Amino acid sequence: MAQTISIGAQSFEFIREKNCFLVDKTGLIREWWENADAVTLITRPRRFGKTLNLDMLNCFFSTKYEGRGDLFEGLSVWKDEAYHKLQGSYPVISLSFANIKDTSFTEVKKGLCQIIRMLYNEYDFLLDSGILNEDEKQQFQSVSVDMEEYLAVSALNRLSNYLMRYYGRKVIILLDEYDTPMQEAYVHGFWEELVRFFRKLFHAAFKTNPYLERAMLTGITRVSKESIFSDLNNLEVVTSTSEKYADCFGFTEEEVFGALDEFGMGDKKEEVKQWYDGFCFGSQRDIYNPWSITNCLDKRKIGIYWALEDYHLRVAGSRQMPASSHLARCSRENTSSNSLVSKLIREGNAELKMDMEALLDKAIIETAIDEEIVFNQLDDNDTAIWSLLLASGYLKVEYAPEYGVGGIYGLSLTNYEVERMFRRMIQDWFGKSAAKYNDFVKALFLNDLRYMNRFMNQMTGAVFSYFDTGKQPSEQEPERFYHGFVLGLIADSKIDYVITSNRESGFGRYDVVMEPRDKTKDAYVFEFKVYDPDQEKTLEDTVESAKAQIEEKAYDAALMARGIPGERIRHYGFAFAGKQVLIG
């Protein structure tokens, strides 16, 4: 009979004692121990078993589980008798930052101090153990939510000292979701404060800690070394492109197909592969998201389970944030959990939107990737979004530079489930006003400039913010923002039109061309210009300048070369000044 599936269970002990469905990942224990790295940081997408794997390590090594070899009976690590002696033999400090999601540095620091205080409470027997002197007892009891920062950043180091003296062995530290509070810090404008705090905390816990046997940290993203790991030269970083632990997080195809057979779904293997296969870690292909697979097995139904509600891809709340941040705008305008990725793509430049369109057409895009770039370059680096999407599991590496650094990567959407999610996102962006968008396209086809202008100004008034569009023509390349917005508006016409952007034609590069698939219909050429008071007196002047550029640069040339007569090519100039738009 198939095992019971416990959705969301993250306690290894609970799963084993209740005989719930579990894919054996105890090979991680052996691989980690034999690698003997001092401090290991492993980044994997959400719902990939990071929390469960850390709890498994805790159950295996912690003295709290001494004599609990029964939890590992029948699993691969227990077949090696040398590992029997390791079980339950080390003091382990296990903590998680998963719930640290406050919106100010003061509250985040309190949350972190509360976690440390709870750790100390677990070991309060040390106060009566006879190993602490009076000063140490006083320091032990001074650990609180409101403790001074110098006590907080050294607390894990001190606890390691006490535990080593009590048990006679150095400690293991396990830290889950280390980057969760960093996301909130960036969103809510206290990044520098938290980085400074973490740098001191991590230095004391993982660098200058002579009582540390080894440590493992997990998260979704790799925060740049210069931020918090600047002096941790003992840190081994394992990202999605690394070979280490490649099959320890996520299910392999063999594991998935075996589970499908066990649960009577063996006839669904090819469909499951189409939907959920595609994650790649190092050279290990055919990795599946455990959350999607366990839900599929539990519900006996193939569908979208890995929803875009990743904490590291969302923003919540409407507190004060740096006004220039994409994330700040996201929080002000959209407090739902489906947020940062959609916002970054929607507000991204036109090239990014065309790349997204190519991805949805199953193409491979080529871009530079820096796995250290995530939060603090999202606003300023056009390629950072791809690094974020790769780290979060929404893209996979099709091919990489020979030496893995400084080259161009080929990226594609991970699988059909991800493709469906992105299509749903795009529908959400524009679907709320689908009828209006259709009306806008209809007005375009009818050359109804009055309606087009009224619609555009209503939309910009409701959707655009001051910082979306830039304060001056030279700032934040606002033309690219408008460019992408208009591309979204005309997306409904793709069935009948080929939409191209930023392509060469005549003597320059046009902004947008709509080429009819039926050559008896009209074609359209759009040119976008942001009003510059140094160059034009009015928006009308800006419109005329845009239309003149279409003529001067002969943007019609490519269309005419493909058999569309000049009289069937319409020219539209779009002039923008913040939220005000004029089309002519």
C-alpha positions as CSV (number, residue, x, y, z in Angstrom):
1,M,0.0,0.0,0.0
2,A,1.3,3.5,-0.9
3,Q,2.5,5.7,2.0
4,T,0.5,8.6,3.3
5,I,1.6,12.0,1.9
6,S,1.9,14.7,4.4
7,I,1.7,18.0,2.5
8,G,3.9,20.7,4.0
9,A,5.5,18.5,6.8
10,Q,9.0,19.7,7.4
11,S,9.8,17.6,10.5
12,F,12.0,14.6,9.5
13,E,11.1,12.9,12.9
14,F,7.4,13.3,12.2
15,I,7.6,12.0,8.7
16,R,9.6,8.9,9.8
17,E,7.5,8.1,12.9
18,K,4.2,8.4,10.9
19,N,5.7,6.5,8.0
20,C,4.8,9.3,5.6
21,F,6.0,9.4,2.0
22,L,9.7,10.4,1.9
23,V,12.3,10.3,-0.9
24,D,15.6,9.2,0.7
25,K,18.0,12.2,0.6
26,T,20.3,10.9,3.4
27,G,23.1,10.8,0.8
28,L,23.4,14.5,1.7
29,I,24.6,13.5,5.2
30,R,27.4,11.4,3.8
31,E,28.4,13.9,1.0
32,W,28.5,16.8,3.4
33,W,30.5,15.0,6.0
34,E,33.0,13.7,3.6
35,N,33.5,17.0,1.9
36,A,34.6,18.5,5.3
37,D,33.9,22.1,4.2
38,A,33.9,24.4,7.2
39,V,30.9,26.5,6.2
40,T,28.6,25.5,3.3
41,L,26.0,27.8,1.8
42,I,23.5,26.0,-0.5
43,T,21.0,28.0,-2.6
44,R,18.0,26.3,-4.1
45,P,14.5,27.5,-5.2
46,R,11.6,27.5,-2.8
47,R,9.9,24.2,-2.0
48,F,13.0,22.2,-2.8
49,G,13.4,20.4,0.6
50,K,15.9,22.8,2.1
51,T,14.1,22.9,5.5
52,L,13.4,19.2,5.6
53,N,17.0,18.4,4.7
54,L,18.4,20.7,7.5
55,D,16.0,19.0,9.9
56,M,17.3,15.7,8.7
57,L,20.9,16.8,9.5
58,N,19.7,17.9,12.9
59,C,18.1,14.6,13.6
60,F,21.2,12.8,12.5
61,F,23.9,14.7,14.3
62,S,22.3,16.4,17.3
63,T,22.8,15.0,20.8
64,K,19.1,15.6,21.3
65,Y,18.5,12.6,19.0
66,E,21.1,10.4,20.5
67,G,20.0,6.8,20.2
68,R,17.4,7.6,17.5
69,G,19.0,5.5,14.8
70,D,15.5,4.1,14.2
71,L,14.8,7.3,12.3
72,F,17.3,6.2,9.7
73,E,16.7,2.5,9.5
74,G,16.4,1.4,5.9
75,L,17.8,4.7,4.5
76,S,21.0,4.8,2.5
77,V,23.2,6.5,5.1
78,W,22.4,3.7,7.6
79,K,23.8,1.1,5.4
80,D,27.3,2.4,6.2
81,E,28.0,1.3,9.8
82,A,30.7,4.0,10.1
83,Y,27.9,6.5,10.3
84,H,26.1,4.7,13.1
85,K,28.7,6.2,15.5
86,L,28.1,9.7,14.2
87,Q,24.3,9.7,14.9
88,G,23.4,11.8,17.9
89,S,27.0,12.7,18.7
90,Y,27.3,16.5,18.2
91,P,25.8,19.5,19.8
92,V,23.8,21.2,17.1
93,I,22.6,24.8,17.0
94,S,19.6,24.8,14.6
95,L,17.8,28.0,13.7
96,S,15.7,29.5,10.9
97,F,15.1,33.0,9.7
98,A,12.0,32.0,7.7
99,N,9.6,34.1,9.8
100,I,11.7,37.3,10.0
101,K,9.6,39.4,7.7
102,D,9.3,42.7,9.6
103,T,9.4,46.1,7.9
104,S,12.0,48.0,10.0
105,F,15.5,47.2,11.2
106,T,14.4,47.6,14.9
107,E,11.7,44.9,14.5
108,V,13.9,42.6,12.4
109,K,16.6,42.8,15.0
110,K,14.1,42.0,17.8
111,G,13.0,39.0,15.8
112,L,16.5,37.8,15.4
113,C,17.2,38.3,19.1
114,Q,14.1,36.4,20.0
115,I,15.3,33.4,18.0
116,I,18.6,33.6,19.8
117,R,16.9,33.9,23.1
118,M,14.8,30.8,22.4
119,L,18.0,28.9,21.5
120,Y,19.4,29.9,24.9
121,N,16.2,28.7,26.6
122,E,16.7,25.3,25.0
123,Y,20.1,25.0,26.8
124,D,19.2,26.7,30.1
125,F,20.4,23.6,31.9
126,L,23.9,24.9,31.2
127,L,23.3,27.5,34.0
128,D,23.3,24.6,36.6
129,S,25.9,22.5,34.8
130,G,28.9,23.9,36.7
131,I,30.7,24.8,33.5
132,L,29.8,28.5,33.5
133,N,31.4,31.1,35.8
134,E,29.5,33.9,37.3
135,D,30.3,36.4,34.4
136,E,29.2,33.8,31.9
137,K,26.0,33.1,33.8
138,Q,25.3,36.8,33.8
139,Q,25.9,37.0,30.0
140,F,23.7,34.0,29.5
141,Q,20.8,35.5,31.3
142,S,21.3,38.9,29.6
143,V,20.3,37.4,26.2
144,S,16.9,38.9,25.5
145,V,14.8,40.5,22.8
146,D,16.2,43.9,23.7
147,M,19.8,43.0,24.3
148,E,22.6,45.3,23.1
149,E,23.8,44.7,19.6
150,Y,27.3,43.6,20.8
151,L,25.7,40.8,22.8
152,A,23.4,39.8,19.9
153,V,26.1,39.5,17.3
154,S,28.4,37.4,19.6
155,A,25.6,35.2,21.1
156,L,26.0,32.2,18.7
157,N,29.7,32.3,19.2
158,R,29.3,32.2,23.0
159,L,26.7,29.5,22.9
160,S,29.0,27.4,20.8
161,N,31.7,27.8,23.5
162,Y,29.3,26.7,26.2
163,L,28.1,23.7,24.3
164,M,31.6,22.6,23.3
165,R,32.7,22.7,27.0
166,Y,29.6,20.8,28.1
167,Y,29.6,18.0,25.5
168,G,33.3,17.9,24.8
169,R,32.8,18.3,21.0
170,K,32.7,21.3,18.7
171,V,29.2,22.4,17.5
172,I,27.4,22.1,14.2
173,I,25.4,25.2,13.2
174,L,22.4,24.8,10.8
175,L,20.8,28.1,9.5
176,D,17.8,27.9,7.2
177,E,16.5,30.7,5.0
178,Y,19.4,33.0,5.9
179,D,18.3,35.5,3.2
180,T,14.7,36.0,4.1
181,P,15.2,39.1,6.3
182,M,17.6,40.5,3.7
183,Q,14.7,40.6,1.2
184,E,12.6,42.6,3.6
185,A,15.6,44.8,4.4
186,Y,15.9,45.7,0.7
187,V,12.2,46.1,0.2
188,H,11.7,48.4,3.2
189,G,14.9,50.4,3.0
190,F,17.1,49.2,5.8
191,W,19.5,47.1,3.8
192,E,22.7,48.8,5.0
193,E,21.7,48.5,8.6
194,L,20.9,44.8,8.4
195,V,24.0,44.0,6.3
196,R,26.1,45.7,8.9
197,F,24.5,43.6,11.7
198,F,24.7,40.3,9.7
199,R,28.3,40.9,8.8
200,K,29.2,41.0,12.5
201,L,26.9,38.1,13.4
202,F,28.2,35.8,10.6
203,H,31.8,36.8,11.3
204,A,31.5,35.7,14.9
205,A,29.4,32.6,14.3
206,F,31.2,31.2,11.2
207,K,34.6,32.8,10.8
208,T,36.2,33.6,14.2
209,N,34.5,30.7,16.0
210,P,37.0,28.2,17.3
211,Y,34.2,26.1,18.7
212,L,32.6,25.4,15.3
213,E,32.9,21.9,13.8
214,R,31.1,22.9,10.6
215,A,28.0,24.8,9.4
216,M,25.4,24.7,6.7
217,L,23.3,27.7,5.5
218,T,20.5,27.5,3.0
219,G,18.5,30.1,1.1
220,I,17.1,31.0,-2.3
221,T,19.6,33.6,-3.4
222,R,23.3,34.2,-3.0
223,V,23.7,37.6,-1.5
224,S,26.9,39.2,-2.8
225,K,30.0,38.3,-0.9
226,E,30.8,41.9,-0.5
227,S,27.6,42.4,1.5
228,I,27.8,39.9,4.4
229,F,30.4,37.3,3.6
230,S,33.3,39.6,2.8
231,D,35.7,38.0,5.2
232,L,34.4,34.5,5.2
233,N,37.2,32.9,3.2
234,N,36.1,29.5,4.6
235,L,32.7,29.6,2.8
236,E,31.9,27.0,0.2
237,V,29.0,28.4,-2.0
238,V,26.8,25.9,-3.8
239,T,24.5,27.4,-6.3
240,S,22.3,25.9,-9.1
241,T,25.3,25.8,-11.4
242,S,27.5,23.9,-8.9
243,E,28.2,20.2,-9.1
244,K,28.1,19.5,-5.3
245,Y,24.9,18.2,-3.8
246,A,23.3,18.2,-7.3
247,D,20.8,15.4,-6.5
248,C,20.3,16.2,-2.8
249,F,17.6,18.8,-3.3
250,G,14.7,18.0,-5.6
251,F,13.6,14.7,-7.0
252,T,15.5,12.9,-9.7
253,E,13.5,11.3,-12.6
254,E,14.2,7.8,-11.2
255,E,12.7,8.9,-7.8
256,V,9.7,10.5,-9.5
257,F,8.9,7.6,-11.7
258,G,9.3,5.2,-8.8
259,A,6.8,7.2,-6.8
260,L,4.3,7.4,-9.7
261,D,4.4,3.6,-9.9
262,E,3.9,3.3,-6.1
263,F,0.9,5.6,-6.2
264,G,-0.7,4.0,-9.2
265,M,0.1,6.8,-11.6
266,G,2.7,4.9,-13.7
267,D,0.7,5.7,-16.9
268,K,1.2,9.4,-16.3
269,K,5.0,9.5,-16.5
270,E,5.3,11.3,-19.8
271,E,2.7,13.9,-18.9
272,V,4.4,14.4,-15.5
273,K,7.7,14.8,-17.2
274,Q,6.4,17.4,-19.6
275,W,4.9,19.4,-16.7
276,Y,7.5,19.2,-14.0
277,D,10.8,18.1,-15.4
278,G,13.5,20.6,-16.3
279,F,15.3,21.8,-13.2
280,C,19.1,21.5,-13.5
281,F,21.7,21.6,-10.8
282,G,25.2,21.5,-12.1
283,S,25.3,18.8,-14.8
284,Q,22.4,16.9,-13.1
285,R,19.5,17.2,-15.5
286,D,15.9,16.0,-15.0
287,I,15.3,17.3,-11.5
288,Y,11.7,17.8,-10.4
289,N,10.2,20.2,-7.8
290,P,9.2,18.1,-4.8
291,W,6.3,20.4,-3.9
292,S,4.7,19.9,-7.3
293,I,5.3,16.1,-7.3
294,T,4.0,15.5,-3.8
295,N,0.9,17.5,-4.5
296,C,0.4,15.7,-7.8
297,L,0.7,12.3,-6.1
298,D,-1.6,13.4,-3.2
299,K,-4.3,14.8,-5.4
300,R,-3.8,12.3,-8.2
301,K,-4.1,15.2,-10.6
302,I,-1.6,17.1,-12.8
303,G,-1.8,20.9,-12.5
304,I,-0.1,24.0,-11.3
305,Y,1.1,23.7,-7.7
306,W,4.3,25.6,-7.5
307,A,2.5,29.0,-7.5
308,L,4.4,32.3,-7.9
309,E,4.0,33.1,-4.2
310,D,7.7,32.7,-3.3
311,Y,8.5,34.9,-0.4
312,H,11.7,36.0,-2.1
313,L,9.7,37.1,-5.1
314,R,7.0,39.0,-3.3
315,V,6.4,42.3,-1.5
316,A,3.9,42.9,1.3
317,G,2.8,45.9,3.1
318,S,2.8,49.6,2.3
319,R,5.3,51.0,4.7
320,Q,7.8,53.7,3.8
321,M,10.5,52.6,1.4
322,P,13.1,54.2,-0.9
323,A,11.0,55.9,-3.5
324,S,13.3,55.0,-6.4
325,S,13.2,51.3,-5.8
326,H,11.2,48.9,-8.1
327,L,10.3,47.1,-4.9
328,A,9.0,50.2,-3.2
329,R,6.8,50.9,-6.2
330,C,5.7,47.3,-6.1
331,S,4.7,47.5,-2.5
332,R,2.8,50.8,-2.9
333,E,0.8,49.5,-5.9
334,N,0.4,45.8,-5.3
335,T,0.2,44.2,-1.9
336,S,-0.6,40.7,-3.3
337,S,1.9,37.9,-3.1
338,N,2.3,37.7,-6.8
339,S,4.5,40.6,-7.1
340,L,8.2,41.3,-7.6
341,V,8.8,39.2,-10.7
342,S,5.7,40.4,-12.4
343,K,6.5,44.0,-11.5
344,L,10.1,43.9,-12.6
345,I,9.1,42.4,-16.0
346,R,6.1,44.7,-16.5
347,E,8.2,47.7,-15.7
348,G,11.3,46.4,-17.4
349,N,12.6,47.7,-20.7
350,A,11.2,46.6,-24.1
351,E,14.0,44.2,-24.7
352,L,13.2,42.4,-21.5
353,K,9.6,42.0,-22.6
354,M,10.6,40.7,-26.0
355,D,12.8,38.2,-24.2
356,M,9.9,37.1,-22.1
357,E,7.8,36.7,-25.2
358,A,10.6,34.6,-26.7
359,L,10.7,32.4,-23.6
360,L,7.0,31.8,-23.8
361,D,7.6,30.8,-27.5
362,K,10.0,28.1,-26.1
363,A,13.1,30.0,-27.3
364,I,16.4,30.2,-25.5
365,I,17.6,33.6,-24.5
366,E,21.3,34.5,-24.1
367,T,22.4,36.7,-21.3
368,A,25.2,37.3,-18.8
369,I,24.5,35.8,-15.3
370,D,26.1,36.8,-12.0
371,E,24.8,34.4,-9.3
372,E,25.9,37.0,-6.6
373,I,23.7,39.7,-8.1
374,V,20.2,39.6,-6.7
375,F,18.7,42.3,-4.5
376,N,21.0,45.3,-4.7
377,Q,21.3,45.5,-8.4
378,L,17.7,44.8,-9.5
379,D,17.1,48.5,-10.1
380,D,20.2,49.3,-12.1
381,N,21.2,46.1,-13.9
382,D,19.1,44.9,-16.8
383,T,20.4,41.4,-16.5
384,A,19.9,41.0,-12.7
385,I,16.3,39.9,-13.3
386,W,17.6,36.8,-15.2
387,S,19.9,36.0,-12.3
388,L,16.9,36.3,-9.9
389,L,14.7,34.1,-12.1
390,L,17.5,31.5,-12.4
391,A,18.1,31.4,-8.7
392,S,14.4,31.1,-8.0
393,G,14.0,28.1,-10.4
394,Y,11.8,29.8,-13.1
395,L,14.6,29.5,-15.7
396,K,17.1,26.7,-16.4
397,V,20.5,26.7,-18.0
398,E,20.5,25.2,-21.4
399,Y,24.2,25.9,-22.0
400,A,26.9,27.8,-20.0
401,P,30.2,29.4,-20.8
402,E,33.1,26.9,-20.8
403,Y,34.5,28.1,-17.5
404,G,31.2,29.2,-15.9
405,V,32.2,32.8,-15.2
406,G,32.1,35.9,-17.3
407,G,30.4,34.4,-20.3
408,I,26.9,34.2,-21.9
409,Y,24.4,31.6,-20.6
410,G,21.6,30.2,-22.6
411,L,18.4,30.2,-20.5
412,S,14.9,28.8,-21.1
413,L,11.7,28.4,-19.0
414,T,12.1,25.4,-16.7
415,N,9.1,23.4,-17.7
416,Y,5.4,23.5,-18.7
417,E,4.2,24.3,-15.2
418,V,6.4,27.4,-15.1
419,E,5.3,28.4,-18.6
420,R,1.7,28.2,-17.5
421,M,2.5,30.3,-14.5
422,F,4.1,33.0,-16.6
423,R,1.2,33.0,-19.0
424,R,-1.2,33.4,-16.1
425,M,0.9,36.3,-14.8
426,I,0.7,38.1,-18.1
427,Q,-3.0,37.6,-18.2
428,D,-3.2,39.0,-14.7
429,W,-1.3,42.1,-15.7
430,F,-3.5,42.9,-18.6
431,G,-6.6,40.7,-18.1
432,K,-8.3,43.0,-15.5
433,S,-9.0,45.5,-18.3
434,A,-9.1,43.0,-21.1
435,A,-12.2,44.5,-22.7
436,K,-10.6,47.9,-22.7
437,Y,-7.4,46.6,-24.2
438,N,-9.4,45.0,-26.9
439,D,-11.2,48.3,-27.4
440,F,-7.9,50.1,-27.6
441,V,-6.7,47.8,-30.4
442,K,-10.1,48.2,-32.1
443,A,-9.7,52.0,-31.9
444,L,-6.3,51.6,-33.4
445,F,-7.6,49.7,-36.3
446,L,-10.3,52.3,-36.8
447,N,-7.8,55.2,-36.4
448,D,-10.0,56.5,-33.6
449,L,-7.4,58.9,-32.1
450,R,-9.8,60.4,-29.7
451,Y,-10.6,57.1,-28.0
452,M,-7.0,56.0,-28.1
453,N,-5.9,59.2,-26.3
454,R,-8.6,59.0,-23.7
455,F,-7.9,55.4,-23.0
456,M,-4.1,55.9,-22.7
457,N,-4.5,58.8,-20.3
458,Q,-6.9,56.9,-18.2
459,M,-4.5,54.0,-18.0
460,T,-1.4,56.1,-17.2
461,G,-3.3,58.0,-14.5
462,A,-4.3,54.7,-12.9
463,V,-1.2,52.6,-13.4
464,F,1.9,54.8,-13.7
465,S,3.6,56.3,-10.7
466,Y,6.0,59.3,-10.7
467,F,9.0,57.0,-10.4
468,D,7.8,54.6,-13.1
469,T,8.4,57.2,-15.7
470,G,11.4,59.1,-14.5
471,K,11.5,62.7,-13.5
472,Q,13.6,63.9,-16.5
473,P,13.9,62.7,-20.1
474,S,17.4,61.5,-19.3
475,E,16.6,59.6,-16.1
476,Q,15.8,55.9,-15.9
477,E,15.4,55.7,-19.7
478,P,11.6,56.3,-19.4
479,E,11.1,55.7,-23.2
480,R,11.8,52.1,-22.5
481,F,9.2,52.0,-19.8
482,Y,6.5,53.5,-22.1
483,H,7.7,51.2,-24.9
484,G,7.1,48.1,-22.8
485,F,3.7,49.4,-21.6
486,V,2.4,49.9,-25.2
487,L,3.8,46.5,-26.2
488,G,1.5,45.0,-23.5
489,L,-1.5,46.9,-24.7
490,I,-1.2,45.6,-28.3
491,A,-0.4,42.0,-27.2
492,D,-4.0,41.0,-28.0
493,S,-3.4,41.6,-31.7
494,K,-0.6,38.9,-32.0
495,I,-3.0,36.4,-33.6
496,D,-3.4,38.6,-36.6
497,Y,-0.1,40.6,-36.5
498,V,3.6,40.0,-36.1
499,I,4.8,42.5,-33.5
500,T,8.5,43.4,-33.6
501,S,10.4,45.9,-31.5
502,N,13.6,47.8,-31.8
503,R,14.6,46.3,-35.2
504,E,16.6,47.9,-38.0
505,S,14.7,49.3,-41.0
506,G,15.7,52.0,-43.4
507,F,18.2,54.3,-41.7
508,G,17.6,53.4,-38.1
509,R,15.8,51.3,-35.5
510,Y,12.1,51.7,-35.1
511,D,10.3,51.4,-31.8
512,V,7.4,49.0,-32.7
513,V,6.0,47.7,-35.9
514,M,2.8,45.7,-36.3
515,E,2.9,43.7,-39.5
516,P,-0.3,42.1,-40.6
517,R,-0.2,38.4,-41.4
518,D,-2.9,39.2,-44.0
519,K,-1.1,41.5,-46.4
520,T,-4.4,43.2,-47.4
521,K,-4.7,44.8,-43.9
522,D,-2.9,47.9,-42.6
523,A,0.5,47.9,-41.0
524,Y,1.5,50.2,-38.1
525,V,4.7,51.9,-37.1
526,F,5.0,53.4,-33.6
527,E,7.6,55.9,-32.5
528,F,7.8,56.9,-28.8
529,K,9.2,60.1,-27.5
530,V,9.4,61.6,-24.0
531,Y,8.6,65.3,-23.9
532,D,11.8,67.4,-23.4
533,P,11.0,71.1,-22.7
534,D,14.5,71.9,-23.9
535,Q,13.6,70.6,-27.4
536,E,9.8,71.1,-27.8
537,K,7.3,73.7,-26.6
538,T,4.3,71.3,-26.4
539,L,3.4,67.6,-26.5
540,E,2.0,68.3,-30.0
541,D,5.6,69.2,-31.0
542,T,6.8,66.0,-29.5
543,V,4.3,64.0,-31.5
544,E,5.3,65.7,-34.7
545,S,8.9,65.0,-34.0
546,A,8.2,61.3,-33.5
547,K,6.2,61.1,-36.8
548,A,8.9,63.0,-38.6
549,Q,11.5,60.5,-37.4
550,I,9.5,57.7,-38.9
551,E,9.6,59.5,-42.3
552,E,13.2,60.6,-42.1
553,K,14.5,57.2,-41.0
554,A,12.4,55.4,-43.6
555,Y,11.1,52.9,-41.1
556,D,8.6,51.7,-43.7
557,A,11.3,50.1,-45.7
558,A,11.2,46.6,-44.2
559,L,7.4,46.5,-44.5
560,M,7.4,47.6,-48.1
561,A,10.2,45.1,-48.9
562,R,7.8,42.4,-47.7
563,G,5.0,43.5,-50.1
564,I,3.0,46.0,-48.0
565,P,2.3,49.2,-50.1
566,G,3.2,52.5,-48.5
567,E,-0.4,53.7,-48.5
568,R,-1.3,50.8,-46.1
569,I,1.3,51.7,-43.5
570,R,0.0,54.0,-40.7
571,H,2.4,56.1,-38.6
572,Y,1.7,57.0,-35.0
573,G,3.8,59.2,-32.7
574,F,3.4,58.7,-29.0
575,A,4.4,61.6,-26.8
576,F,4.8,61.1,-23.0
577,A,5.2,63.5,-20.2
578,G,4.9,61.6,-16.9
579,K,1.3,60.4,-16.8
580,Q,0.2,62.6,-19.7
581,V,0.1,61.0,-23.1
582,L,-0.6,62.3,-26.6
583,I,-1.0,60.1,-29.7
584,G,-1.0,61.5,-33.1
